Amino acid sequence: MRQREPVFVYVDAVALVQEAVHLVTSEVSARHTVIELDIPSALPRIIADGVLVRQALLNIMMNALESTSASHSPARPNHHHDVLG
């Protein structure tokens, strides 16, 4: 598959996040997981390639879902990390 050239335009960041979340809704439900969004409603529009940003968000969310599923595996050791301040 040939990559397309990025197209940078003003996009609504909130809408991009909401669209990406909508696209993973069935996967989230299948894994008995919840996605909570805490996004300010009045974010400024950004200059970006909406398709590439949406794809990046999807990749991040799918990686998080896979990582969350893996972390519930009983074979994985439970490590405790102290936060140094």
Secondary structure, DSSP 8 states (H G I E B T S, - for coil): --------EEE-HHHHHHHHHHHTHHHHHHTT--------TT---EEE-HHHHHHHHHHHHHHHHHHHHHHT-TTS---------
